[in-house]
């Protein structure tokens, strides 16, 4: 069924107003407290950043070692950074100073090692900070809460043993979602795929009993659709929305994925956009609500955006990210048509946004590229090669917070100054 998308149209002027008065810029700080940022959309609200990088790249402020193995990115709150990594005897949660990268505390999380084959050592998810608490999900299902100041453990759960969760083949890779008084993860299991726990106690609040899909590697999105606040998740079988209040299944649309379903859904107005790799492509759904009953109609399904991982970002009327076999892509959200695609400039990787620019990170070499965030075309404004590259993929997403760019590469964290002079 084809849906009219006239309400999607946003002029550049309106987009600028919405971006500056609502959404991310409504936040009082430029902290980055959880995966995809304060508004769960990968849009950093900072301004006054470098519009062009020098030939050598932005200045390197410091380099930290001792993070351990893993693919967890960082979150930034105040003068602290938080991440997770595997060391010899355990996986750990770590806090670092933003000023110099020194480790402030390091606390055990749980079981160490790789899940699945080929093997990828270490935690995959990124910590979440809510108030004075830090939440972290390890690859084996260790889910724990710590005091942000000193790393004291508040509670610890095992998603498989305590909740009957279903661990994905390559381990849990989700970043927990802090929302209201709860922290939410996709545990899987016959009692409900999505699980809400009380932030302070770790006690179960609800399960999505009507939604029991086996989880993969996508992190939850949160949005108000049809006037109801809900959590949206993509699995290998479907895309679904459950009520934030009680986990009730509101709608579910069949959508087959393959091998590894990774990118987070994008919600805009009453539309939900998803994409995944291995030749699957992208879909847009219109979420409808009538007489308190929800449904989801597919607007389109195509292969313009086949995003393996690295994520996609919605800015204005377009979606940006890397598409397998087609390169870096700008796709019109309402129609699904490609606006531009650049295959030769940089291999696949992750994307972040700040101050009119996209920060692209190649997974193979760790190369960083700065481009215009524009549907007009792919235009570079600088690039540099990451030093101290490990032999692993550069999968952690770039993070821009408080004038700094953070790049995690296994045991190493690099901090660059990207504030304009």
Rosetta blueprint (number, residue, H / E / L):
1 X L
2 X L
3 X L
4 X L
5 X L
6 X H
7 X H
8 X H
9 X L
10 X L
11 X L
12 X H
13 X H
14 X H
15 X H
16 X H
17 X H
18 X H
19 X H
20 X H
21 X H
22 X L
23 X H
24 X H
25 X H
26 X H
27 X L
28 X L
29 X L
30 X L
31 X L
32 X E
33 X L
34 X L
35 X L
36 X L
37 X L
38 X L
39 X L
40 X L
41 X L
42 X L
43 X E
44 X E
45 X L
46 X L
47 X L
48 X L
49 X E
50 X L
51 X L
52 X L
53 X L
54 X L
55 X L
56 X L
57 X L
58 X L
59 X E
60 X E
61 X E
62 X E
63 X E
64 X E
65 X L
66 X L
67 X L
68 X L
69 X E
70 X E
71 X L
72 X L
73 X L
74 X L
75 X E
76 X E
77 X E
78 X L
79 X L
80 X E
81 X E
82 X E
83 X E
84 X E
85 X E
86 X E
87 X L
88 X L
89 X L
90 X L
91 X E
92 X E
93 X E
94 X E
95 X E
96 X E
97 X E
98 X L
99 X L
100 X L
101 X L
102 X L
103 X E
104 X E
105 X E
106 X E
107 X E
108 X E
109 X E
110 X E
111 X L
112 X L
113 X L
114 X L
115 X L
116 X L
117 X L
118 X L
119 X L
120 X L
121 X L
122 X L
123 X E
124 X L
125 X L
126 X L
127 X L
128 X E
129 X E
130 X E
131 X L
132 X L
133 X E
134 X E
135 X E
136 X E
137 X E
138 X L
139 X L
140 X L
141 X L
142 X E
143 X E
144 X E
145 X E
146 X E
147 X E
148 X L
149 X L
150 X L
151 X L
152 X L
153 X E
154 X E
155 X E
156 X E
157 X E
158 X E
159 X H
160 X H
161 X H
162 X H
163 X H
164 X L
165 X L
166 X L
167 X L
168 X L
169 X L
170 X L
171 X L
172 X L
173 X L
174 X L
175 X L
176 X L
177 X E
178 X E
179 X E
180 X L
181 X L
182 X E
183 X E
184 X E
185 X E
186 X E
187 X L
188 X L
189 X L
190 X L
191 X L
192 X L
193 X L
194 X E
195 X E
196 X E
197 X E
198 X E
199 X L
200 X L
201 X L
202 X L
203 X L
204 X E
205 X E
206 X E
207 X E
208 X L
209 X L
210 X L
211 X L
212 X L
213 X L
214 X L
215 X L
216 X L
217 X L
218 X L
219 X L
220 X L
221 X E
222 X E
223 X E
224 X E
225 X E
226 X L
227 X L
228 X E
229 X E
230 X E
231 X E
232 X E
233 X E
234 X E
235 X L
236 X L
237 X L
238 X E
239 X E
240 X E
241 X E
242 X E
243 X E
244 X L
245 X L
246 X L
247 X L
248 X L
249 X E
250 X E
251 X E
252 X E
253 X E
254 X E
255 X L
256 X L
257 X L
258 X L
259 X L
260 X L
261 X L
262 X L
263 X L
264 X L
265 X L
266 X E
267 X E
268 X E
269 X L
270 X L
271 X E
272 X E
273 X E
274 X E
275 X E
276 X E
277 X L
278 X L
279 X L
280 X L
281 X E
282 X E
283 X E
284 X E
285 X E
286 X E
287 X E
288 X E
289 X E
290 X E
291 X L
292 X L
293 X E
294 X E
295 X E
296 X E
297 X E
298 X E
299 X E
300 X E
301 X E
302 X E
303 X L
304 X L
305 X L
306 X L
307 X L
308 X L
309 X L
310 X L
311 X L
312 X E
313 X E
314 X E
315 X E
316 X L
317 X L
318 X E
319 X E
320 X E
321 X E
322 X E
323 X E
324 X L
325 X L
326 X L
327 X E
328 X E
329 X E
330 X E
331 X E
332 X E
333 X L
334 X L
335 X L
336 X L
337 X L
338 X E
339 X E
340 X E
341 X E
342 X E
343 X L
344 X L
345 X L
346 X L
347 X L
348 X L
349 X E
350 X E
351 X E
352 X E
353 X E
354 X E
355 X L
356 X L
357 X E
358 X E
359 X E
360 X E
361 X E
362 X E
363 X L
364 X L
365 X L
366 X L
367 X L
368 X E
369 X E
370 X E
371 X E
372 X E
373 X L
374 X L
375 X L
376 X L
377 X L
378 X L
379 X L
380 X E
381 X E
382 X E
383 X E
384 X E
385 X L
386 X L
387 X L
388 X L
389 X L
390 X L
391 X L
392 X L
393 X L
394 X L
395 X L
396 X L
397 X L
398 X L
399 X E
400 X E
401 X E
402 X L
403 X L
404 X E
405 X E
406 X E
407 X E
408 X E
409 X E
410 X L
411 X L
412 X E
413 X E
414 X E
415 X E
416 X E
417 X E
418 X L
419 X E
420 X L
421 X L
